[in-house]
Amino acid sequence: MRTKIVAGNWKMNNDKDATKSLLKDLKKSVNNLPLKNTRVIVAPTFVNLSSAIKRTKKTEIEVVAQNMHQAKNGAFTGEISAEMLKSIGVETVILGHSERRTLFGETDAILAEKVDTALGNKMEIIFCFGELLADRKSENHFKVVESQLKKALFHLEAAAFKNIVLAYEPVWAIGTGETASPEQAQEMHAFIRKVLAEKYNQNTALAVSILYGGSVKPANAEEIFSKPDVDGGLIGGAALKAEDFTAIIKAI
């Protein structure tokens, strides 16, 4: 049975006090939930990772990083390495988020390097990918998604996918209030498994957890999560409110 995951990407939100407050509220609500085969993840900003890890000890909440650099160290002002993350107890990193691709120019080639660095440091990866609105309208969305997977991940051996969670995020549905229909989400997730099976094998394809990331809210979470190939969500705005994030966790 694939692991269910609800991951909250806090992006550039929440200072020290807001992080403390949100985690306090989440601990109260999450610790009372029956989380059988379900992981709850939050990704605060870099400056609050260490304190967040301390505040979530002995809870069901995992703390992960939003990004990392591909180099071990060096003259990369403002960047964070895998070793730095590991040194404070971070074991999982989000890579390839659409905002990193579109706003900061991260290419599939760069992401392939980051993937190798993370895996080389024995880190788990939540790997994001997805099409733009223009791709969807031109009906190239399947080709775009397949290309992103092939260029960034398909140099890996099948065994590497034991440490990779996939997160499909239709870019046109992030922060816009638009959401892919549950049927559209299922269609793409099933396609992703098909691509993985063709490259590797059916067992690999069936074992990988695939999250949906595109304006998931308490009102639509249950219907989206009910689809057979949707294993949870990468949540943005709704993850910043304990009540909403908890409702989404309950929906899974």
N, C-alpha and C positions, 0 to 999 in steps of 0.2 A: 504494500500500500504506500503510495506516495505521501510524503509529508506535506501537510497544509501549512501555509505561511501567510501571515499578515505583517507586512513591513511598512513602517512609517518613515518616509523620507522628509525630514524637517527642513531641508534646503537651508537658505541663509535666513533662518528665523530663530528666535528665542535666545536671549542673553542668559547670563548665569542664573539670575533669579527666576526667569520664566522657565528655564530648563528644570530647575529644582522643583518648581510648582507643578509642572506638567507630569514629571516623573512621580511625584508624590501622589497625584490623583490617579495615575495609571496603575501604580502599585496597589492601591486600594481596590480598584475595580478588576484588574487582571488576575490578581492572586485568588479571587473568589470564583474564577471561571474554570470549568472542566476542560483543560487543554490537551486532551488525549490526541496524540499525533499532530499537534498544532504548535507552530512556533510563532512567538510574538517578537518582532524586531523593531528597534527604533534607530534612526541615524541622525544624531545631533550634529551640529557644526563641529569642526576640528577642536576649537578652543574649549568645548564642553565635553569632549569624549571621556577624558580621564575621570572627571567628577561624576559623569553619568554612569560609568562602569562601577564606581564605588557605591553609588546610590541604588544600583539594581542588583547588587550581590544578594544571593539567596532568594532571588525572585525568578519568575518565569520570563522576564524581559531580557532580551539580548540587545547589546549595543554594538552597532556596526559603523563603519566609516562611509562617507559619501563619495570618496574618490581617493586616489593616491598616484604618485608619480612612478614611472616605469624604471627610473634609475635607482641604484643602490644608495647613492649619495652624490654630492657635488654642488656645482654653482647653479642651482635652480631656485632662485629666490622665491619664497612664498610657497614652495611645494613641500609635500610630506611623503616620506618613503614608507615602504612596507615594514622595514625594520623598526621605524619609529612607532608605527601603529601596533605592531606586535609587542613592543616594549611596555606599552601601557595596558595590554590585555585585549586589544582588538583582534579578532580572528577572522572577520568577514568584511569585505569591501564591495561597495556598489561601483560598477564600471560601465561606461558607455551610455549614461543617462543622456536623453535627447538634449538637455540643456548644455551638457558638456560638449556634445557634438556640434550643436548649432551656434552657441555663444562663444565657445572657446576653441573651436576648430579641431576637435579630436577626431581623427580619421580612423578607419578600420585598421590601418597599419599600426597606428599608435596604440590602439586598443589591443591588438594582438600582442604587442610588447608588454602592455600592462597585465594582460592575462597571464603571460608567461612568468612575469615577476611575482605576481600574487601566488600562483601555484608553486613557484620555486621556493616561496617562503611559507609554504603549507597553509595558505589562507584560502578560505572559501570565497567564492565570487557570486554576486548577484549581477548578472550580465543583462544590460538593457539594450533594446533595439526596437525599431518600428518605423513606419512610413509617415511621410508628410502628407498634408491634405492633397497636394498636387498629385502625389503618387496614387492615392486612393481614387481620386477623380479620373485619372488616366488609366485606372485598372492595372497599375504596375505594382500594387502593394505586395503581392506575393513574391515577385521578382526582387524587389528591394529588400524584403525581410530575408529571403534566401541568400542574397548577396552579402548582407551584413553578417549573417551567421558563418558563411563559408570563409569570408576574408579574415574574420577575427578569431574564429574558434576551430575551424576544420583542419588546422595543422596539428591539433591535439589527438592523442590516443583516446579511445573510448573510455578508458579508466579515469581520465581526467574529469569526466562529467559527474563523477561521484562528489566532486567538490564545486560544482557549478549549479546555480539556480538561474533559470532564464526568466526574464521579465519583458513581456511584449507590451510596448507602450505606443499606441497610435498617437503620433505627435499632435495631430489635429484635435485630440481629445484631452490634452493636458492643460489644465488651468483655464479651459475655455468654457466649461460647463457642459460641453458636448461629451457624449459617451458612446462608444461603439455599442451597438445592441448586443445583448447576450449571445445572439445567434452569430453576429460578426466576430465576437471574441472567440467563441467556440470554433468557428470555421478556421480562424487563423491559428489557434492553438493546435488544432488537429493537423493543420498543414505543417506546422513546425515539427511535430512528432514524425510526420511522414518524411520530411527532409532529413531528420536525424536518423531514422531507420534506414533510409537509402544510403547514407554515408557510413553509418556504423552498423547497427543491428536493432532489431525490434526491442530487445531487452533494455538497451541503453535509452531508446526513445521513450519507453514506457516508465522508466525509473526516474527521469528528470522532472522536477517540479517546475511548472511554468506558471508564472504570475501574470495577472492582467494589471496594467498600470495606465489608467486613463479616466480620471474623475470618478473614482469609486466613492460612493457615499452610503450612509446608512439606508437610504431609500432604495438603492439599486443593488446593494452588495449581495443580498441573498439570491437574487435571480441570476446574477453573473456567476457567483460561486457554485451554483447548482449545476453548471455545465460540466460534463465529464472530463474535459481536458483542461479546465481552469482550476488551478491548485491554490489559489489565493490572490492577494493583491499587493501591489506596490502603491502605497497611498501617499498622496501629497497633502493638500489643504486640510482634508478631514483628519489627518494624523495630528494636527496641532490642537485639537480639542479632545480632551480625555473622553467625554461623553460620546462623541461621534466615533472615535477610534475604537472604543470598547464595543459600541453597537456593531461595528463592522466585524470585529473579532467574533462576536456572538453569532453573526450571520453565517460564518463558516462552519 
